[in-house]
Amino acid sequence: LESRREKAPFVWVCMEGRKLLEMARTKTLVQHARTAKLAHPHAKVTLVAPNIAEAIARLPKIERSAAHELVNNTLTQLVVFEGVGCRQEATSLEAATSLCRTTRAIAEEPYHKEATVAERHKESSKGGSRFLAVNPFGQMLAQVPSMSEDRANAIAREYPSVHLLMKKFNDQSVPLKQRKLLLQDLTSGGGVRPRRLGPKLSEKLYDIFCSRDPATTISRLVATDDK
């Protein structure tokens, strides 16, 4: 299947659990995967294997543990040494449904080229949800109670990582009150009249990031916001 997002096409090799177990025992599964890769040298090859657990369950009880270990070792070899993806599904129906959904997602997904490091820095000068999409710290900040997307953007543009923000919050050469108000003068929203984040939000973030028990601090802040 050709994808607009990926340079390489996708190839799925579907194999029932009983057949996979048989090929793992005869040590022909790895060669089978290599043949698929040789036939599609530029493709991302994935082995889809439904009903493995059912196939092992049908074996005599004394053989099940060894069979389970054999399958796991063989699939690990495919992933690590042969570069073949492996997807286990409980039933054939689940495997078919999964492939159908994946195929539809690849076919319908609009092309989005992955941003380079330079492009991510360039995005940091812009507002909006696009910056949040490429900045994990901005996404994290957006989960703080009463934190708007614009405010999260403003903080993440100034401090692109939690490490940089924590370094400023914990700078002992700066008075505590000043550190708590570190973010108050940052502005969000853009436009003619950008809005300051203000002291209340700055102190709230200081409490969250510098607390020894962030979960309790967040719960307390949520309760305060609700009031």
N, C-alpha and C positions, 0 to 999 in steps of 0.2 A: 504494500500500500504506500503510495507516494504521499508525503506530507509537505505542506507549504511551510511549516515551522522548522522542520528538520531537513538537513541536506541529504541524509540517507533514507532510503525507503525502509519500511518495516516488513519483516517476514515472520510469520508465526508457524511453528511446527507443532501440530496437535497430536498428542499420543495418549491413549488410554493407559490408566495406571497399571493394568495387568501386563500390557505390552512393554511399558517402560521398565517394570520390575524384571521381566524376562531379559531385556536387552542389557540391563545393569548387571545381571548375573553372568551373562555371556561376554561382558565387557565390550559390547558393540555399540552402546549408546553414545559414547564419546565420539567414535568414528562416524556415526550417523550425523551427529551435530557438526562435525568437521566438514562432512560432505555438503551439508546445507549451507555452511558458510562459504565453501568454495564455489558453490553454484550461485551465490549472491554475495560477492566479495565486498560490496559497498553498502550492504544492508545491515540493519540492526536485527539480528536473529533472536527470537524468543521461543523457548519450548513451553508449550501450554499442556499441562498434564492433569486431567481430572481423574478422580476415583483412585488415587494412590492409596489412601487410607483403607478404602474398601478392599483393594487387592491384597494388602498386607493382612487385613483382618480375616481373609479367607484361608490364609496359611495355617498350618498347625501351630499351636501356641508356642511351642518350643523354637520355632523358626522366625517368629515375628520380630523379636528384638534385633536379630542379625539383619533381617531384611530392611527394617527401618533404618539402621545404621548404614547399610549399603546404599540405599537410595539417597540419603542425606549426603554421604561422601561423594557419590557420583554427581549429584546436582551441584555440590560445592565446586567440584573440579570443573564442571561446565562453566560456571560463573567466573571463577577466579582465573583459571588457566586457558580456557577456550573463548572467553568473552561472549558467552551465550547467556541471555537472560532466561530465567526459569520462573514460571508462574504455576503454582499448584491450586487447583480448584476442587471443591468437595464433590461436585457432580458434573456430568457432561452438560446439563442444562445451564449450570452456573458458568461453565467455561464458555458456552456459546453466547450467553447473555453478556458476559464480560467483553468478549471479542466484538460483539455487535456494538456495545456502547463505546468501546475504544475506537473502533472504526469510524463511527459517526462523529465522535469528538474530533478526531484528526481531520476528517473530511470537512467539517463545518467550522473548525477553529480558524479565526483570522490570523494572518501571519504577524508575529511580533518578534522582531529580531532582538536577541538577548543584549542587554545594555553592557557596554564595556565599562571599565573603571573610569575612564575619562568622561564617558557620557553620564555616568552616575554623578560625578562631581559637577558636571554642567547642569544636571537637573536640580542640584541643590540650590541653585540661584533662582529657581522657579517655585511657584506655589502650586496648590492643587493636589488632587489625588495621585497624579502621575509620580510625584516625588515620594509619596508614601509607598507606592508600589515598588520602588527600587531601594528604599531605605528601611531595613528591618527595625532599626531603633525608632523611627517615626511610627511604624506600625504598632510597636510596643507601647509607645506613649499614648497612642490613640485609644488604648484600653483603659487609661486612667479615668476614674469617675469625673464627669463634667468636662472632660477634655475634648475640644472640638478638633476637627481635622486641620483647620487653619492654625490653631495653637500648636498642635503636634508638629506641623511643618515648620513653624517658626523656630521651635526649639531644636529640631533635628537638623535644620540648616546651619544653626550656630554650633551645635555639638552633634556631629554625625554618628557618634557612638556613645554607648553608656559609659565606657571607660573615660572618655574626655569629660563628660558631665560629672562623673564621680570624682575625678581628679580636682575639678574646680570646687565641688562641694566640700571636699576634705582638705583643702589647702589651709593648713594650720597657721600660715603667715597672715591670713585674712581674718578679721574678727567674725565671730559666729553670726551676728546679726546681718553682716554684709553678705556672708555666704548664703544665708537663708533667702536673701532678696536678690540673689544672683540673676534671676530670670525676669525680674519685674519690668525692666525697660525694653525687653524684646517686643517687637510689634508683629501683629498678624493681620491678615485680611487684605493688605495692600490697598490700592485705591487712593483716593484723595485724603482720607482720614483713617490711616491704619490705627489699630487699637493696641494699647499696651497689654501685656499679659497680667501685670499688676502684682502686688505683694502677696495676696492671698493664694494665688496659684503657685507662685514661686515657693512659698513656705510649705505648701502641700506637697510639692514634688521633693523638696528637701526632706520632709518627714518620711516619705515613702522610700527614697533611695538611701537614706542614712539611718533608717531605723534598724534595730537588731531583729525586729519581728515585723517585716513588711506586710504579711498577710493580715495581722491584727490591725496595723495602721490603716490599711486600705479599708478593712471592714468598718473601722471607726469613722473614716472619712466618708464612706458611703452613707452611713447612718446620719452623719451631720448634714450631708447634701439633701437627704430625704426630708429632713426637718425644714 
